[in-house]
Amino acid sequence: MLTERVMKMKILFMCVANSARSQLAEGLAKSIFADRAWIESAGSSPYRVSSTAIEVMREIGIDLRDHHSKGVEDLPREFLEGLNYVVTLCVEEVCPSFITQAKRLHWPMPDPGQALPTHEGQLMFFRQVRDEMKKKIEVWAKEILSAPTRT
């Protein structure tokens, strides 16, 4: 099992707190890529997974209840070795970074944690970010999974 995980494409999604955007991206990417990639998320200042993120992902059948916020240092070494992609999701704040040979992508997404003060306003904003991110990951997955492999 471990050898199989090491051989897969490895994708890391990052934002500052690893509480909303990168958690949404991790859950969506795991659903979209299925067993074709090893997906993780991390943040530069991990906080806790947003209960609203858990709620809006549950609406589309993705369970984040067992997710927890983590930093890069919390990720398995075998994941970080040979990492293929690092996708940062920050907009106005300083995006986390670390030294890696992985291809870096930057997809600026608004922080849904900065949403309107009402619960309904928060849900609406989280859903918008989730849906935009889902479309982006679906297009990207189709693109990279259909690309010829290099030998």
Secondary structure, DSSP 8 states (H G I E B T S, - for coil): -HHHHHHSEEEEEEESSSSSHHHHHHHHHHHHHGGGEEEEEEESS-----HHHHHHHHTTT---TT-----GGGS-HHHHTT--EEEE--SSS-------SSEEEE-----GGG--SSHHHHHHHHHHHHHHHHHHHHHHHHHHHHS----
